[in-house]
Amino acid sequence: MKNSGSALKAVPAWLYLPAAIGVALVLLPPIALAVNTPWDDFWGNITSESSVDALELSLRTAAISTVLCIVLGVPMAIVFARRTGMPIRVLRSVVLLPLVLPPVVGGIGLLYAFGKFGLVGEPLAAIGIDIAFSTTAVILAQTFVALPFLVISLEGALRSIGSRYEQVAATLGASPTRTLWKVTMPLVFPALLSGMVLAFARALGEFGATITFAGNLQGVTQTAPLAIYVESISEPEQALPLSIVLVIVALLVVIAVHLRDSTRTATL
């Protein structure tokens, strides 16, 4: 039995080479950032007014965007996983469009939808509500690009567990809402957590749609990626410290989730 298990876990030797190249491709850019960062002035760079404003705005808007992704994405994922038919397939394709759509194109679309003369923006502007080139625009842009990540993660989990547990709950008299909160959501919580992390990371790193739809005003719409871009044009070395901070934040979030998943798996 032991030999059989080892055989099942065997990996063809030739796979290690492309796997190692792939790992190197991911590791080399962060290593290059760390090597070239001016560490002697690192703290001064990341605590400058522009860096603090950009990082604070990025974290705040990414958090709000993640909450919006949960509020909007969870219902969509449940509908897509539990309903079939051509209309659902078409809607699903539209919702997942930002995954492959160039972010700048998404930003232009948001501008023509929510801008001052946009489809929705013009009626809102008439009552004094301007969305474009504001912090709200940053949140909308981040939500637009991050939402599909949560939807696709949660939908896949919902399809994997099937509906048998929900059917059992229904036969025992549980209402659809009670079944959702007591049965479905606990089962897919790890997938929801993973989707939240992906959505947060995508929102935190959003650039194209943000600069197109929200602009680049310090303290209002200039997120960390935009600040890094501006610094990289004028003084490339000054962009490295804030880049390192974003790498560290993203890495900590991902590690925390993986540790939680590992603990959960060990407990089960």
C-alpha positions in Angstrom: 0.0 0.0 0.0 2.9 2.3 0.8 4.5 1.8 -2.6 1.1 2.3 -4.3 0.7 5.6 -2.5 4.1 6.7 -3.5 3.4 5.7 -7.1 0.2 7.8 -7.1 2.2 10.8 -5.9 5.0 10.3 -8.5 5.7 13.3 -10.7 7.5 13.0 -14.1 11.0 14.3 -13.7 10.8 16.5 -16.8 8.0 18.6 -15.2 10.4 20.1 -12.6 12.2 22.1 -15.2 9.2 24.2 -16.5 7.9 24.3 -12.9 11.2 25.8 -11.8 11.2 28.3 -14.6 7.7 29.3 -13.7 8.6 29.8 -10.1 11.7 31.9 -11.2 9.5 34.0 -13.4 7.3 34.9 -10.4 10.2 35.3 -7.9 12.7 37.3 -9.9 10.7 40.6 -10.2 10.2 40.9 -6.4 13.8 40.0 -5.8 14.9 42.6 -8.3 12.8 45.2 -6.5 14.3 44.2 -3.2 17.9 44.3 -4.5 17.5 47.7 -6.2 15.5 49.5 -3.4 17.3 52.3 -1.7 17.0 50.9 1.8 19.0 53.7 3.4 16.1 56.1 2.7 13.3 53.5 2.7 11.4 54.7 5.7 11.6 58.3 4.6 10.2 57.4 1.2 7.2 55.4 2.5 6.3 57.9 5.2 6.3 60.9 2.8 3.0 62.7 2.5 2.3 61.5 -1.0 3.2 57.8 -0.2 1.1 57.8 3.0 -1.9 59.4 1.2 -1.7 56.9 -1.7 -1.3 53.8 0.5 -4.0 54.8 2.9 -6.4 55.5 0.0 -5.5 52.2 -1.7 -6.2 50.2 1.4 -9.4 52.0 2.2 -10.9 51.8 -1.3 -9.8 48.2 -1.8 -11.5 47.2 1.5 -14.7 49.0 0.5 -14.5 47.5 -3.0 -14.1 44.0 -1.5 -17.2 44.5 0.7 -19.1 45.6 -2.5 -17.8 42.5 -4.2 -19.2 40.3 -1.4 -22.6 42.1 -1.4 -23.0 41.9 -5.1 -20.9 38.8 -6.0 -22.2 36.3 -3.6 -25.8 36.5 -4.9 -24.6 36.4 -8.5 -22.4 33.3 -7.9 -25.4 31.5 -6.2 -27.7 32.4 -9.1 -25.1 31.3 -11.7 -24.4 28.0 -9.9 -28.0 27.1 -9.2 -29.8 28.2 -12.4 -29.3 27.2 -16.0 -30.4 28.5 -19.4 -29.2 30.7 -22.1 -30.0 34.0 -20.3 -28.0 33.0 -17.3 -25.0 31.9 -19.5 -25.1 35.3 -21.3 -25.2 37.2 -18.0 -22.4 35.1 -16.6 -20.3 35.9 -19.7 -20.9 39.6 -19.3 -20.1 39.6 -15.5 -16.8 37.8 -16.2 -15.9 40.2 -19.1 -13.6 42.3 -16.9 -11.3 39.3 -16.5 -10.2 39.6 -20.2 -11.1 43.2 -20.9 -8.2 45.7 -20.9 -8.6 47.8 -17.7 -8.3 51.1 -19.7 -11.3 50.0 -21.9 -13.2 49.3 -18.7 -12.3 52.7 -17.4 -13.6 54.4 -20.6 -16.8 52.3 -20.3 -17.2 53.5 -16.7 -16.6 57.1 -17.7 -19.3 56.9 -20.4 -21.7 55.2 -17.9 -21.1 57.2 -14.8 -19.3 60.3 -16.1 -20.9 63.7 -16.0 -22.5 63.1 -19.4 -22.8 59.3 -19.1 -25.9 57.1 -19.2 -26.3 57.1 -15.4 -23.9 60.0 -14.6 -25.9 62.7 -16.4 -29.1 62.2 -14.4 -27.0 62.0 -11.2 -25.2 65.2 -12.2 -28.5 66.9 -12.6 -29.2 66.4 -8.9 -25.7 67.4 -7.9 -24.0 64.0 -7.7 -20.7 63.7 -9.6 -19.0 60.3 -9.6 -16.2 60.6 -12.1 -12.8 61.8 -10.9 -13.7 61.2 -7.2 -12.9 58.6 -4.5 -16.2 57.0 -5.4 -15.0 56.5 -8.9 -11.9 54.7 -7.6 -14.1 52.3 -5.6 -16.3 51.7 -8.7 -13.3 51.0 -10.9 -11.8 48.6 -8.4 -15.1 46.8 -7.9 -15.6 46.5 -11.6 -12.3 44.7 -12.2 -12.3 42.7 -8.9 -15.9 41.4 -8.9 -15.4 38.6 -11.4 -12.6 37.1 -9.2 -15.0 36.6 -6.3 -17.8 35.4 -8.5 -15.8 32.7 -10.3 -14.2 31.4 -7.1 -17.5 31.1 -5.2 -19.4 29.7 -8.2 -16.9 26.9 -8.7 -17.2 25.9 -5.1 -21.0 26.0 -5.2 -21.0 23.7 -8.3 -18.5 21.3 -6.6 -20.6 20.8 -3.5 -23.8 20.4 -5.5 -27.2 20.9 -4.1 -27.8 17.7 -2.1 -27.2 19.3 1.3 -29.6 22.1 0.4 -32.2 19.6 -0.7 -31.9 17.7 2.6 -32.3 21.0 4.6 -35.4 21.8 2.5 -36.9 18.4 3.3 -36.4 19.1 7.0 -38.4 22.3 6.7 -35.7 24.9 6.4 -36.6 28.0 4.4 -34.4 28.9 1.4 -32.9 31.8 3.4 -32.1 29.7 6.4 -30.6 27.0 4.2 -28.4 29.6 2.6 -27.0 30.9 5.9 -26.9 27.6 7.8 -25.9 25.1 5.1 -24.6 26.7 1.9 -22.4 29.5 3.2 -20.5 27.5 5.8 -19.7 24.9 3.1 -18.3 27.4 0.7 -16.7 29.7 3.2 -13.1 28.8 2.3 -13.9 29.6 -1.3 -15.5 32.8 -0.3 -12.4 33.7 1.7 -10.2 32.9 -1.3 -12.4 35.0 -3.5 -12.2 37.9 -1.1 -8.5 37.8 -1.1 -8.3 37.7 -4.9 -10.8 40.6 -5.1 -8.9 42.6 -2.5 -5.5 42.0 -4.2 -7.0 42.9 -7.6 -8.5 46.1 -6.3 -5.3 47.0 -4.5 -3.3 46.7 -7.7 -5.8 48.3 -10.0 -4.3 51.0 -12.3 -5.8 51.3 -15.8 -9.5 51.7 -15.1 -8.7 53.9 -12.1 -6.6 56.5 -13.9 -9.0 56.6 -16.8 -12.2 57.0 -14.8 -11.0 58.6 -11.5 -7.9 60.5 -12.5 -4.8 61.0 -10.5 -5.4 63.6 -7.7 -3.3 63.2 -4.6 -5.4 62.3 -1.5 -8.6 61.9 -3.6 -7.9 59.4 -6.4 -4.2 58.8 -6.5 -3.9 55.2 -5.2 -0.5 53.5 -4.6 -0.2 52.1 -8.1 -0.8 55.5 -9.6 1.7 57.1 -7.2 4.3 54.4 -8.2 3.6 55.1 -11.9 4.2 58.9 -11.4 7.4 58.3 -9.4 8.7 55.8 -12.0 8.5 58.4 -14.7 10.3 61.2 -12.9 12.5 59.3 -10.3 12.4 55.5 -10.9 14.3 54.7 -7.6 11.7 56.6 -5.6 9.0 54.3 -6.8 10.7 51.2 -5.4 10.0 51.6 -1.7 6.2 51.9 -2.2 6.3 49.0 -4.6 8.0 46.9 -1.9 5.2 47.9 0.5 2.5 46.7 -1.9 4.4 43.4 -2.4 4.6 42.9 1.4 0.9 43.7 1.9 -0.2 41.3 -0.8 2.1 38.6 0.4 0.9 38.9 4.0 -2.8 38.7 3.0 -2.2 35.6 0.9 -0.1 33.9 3.5 -2.7 34.6 6.2 -5.4 32.9 4.1 -3.3 29.9 3.3 -2.4 29.4 7.0 -6.1 29.6 7.8 -7.0 27.1 5.1 -4.2 24.8 6.3 -5.5 25.0 9.9 -9.0 24.3 8.8 -7.9 21.3 6.7 -5.9 19.9 9.6 -8.9 20.3 12.0 -11.2 18.5 9.6 
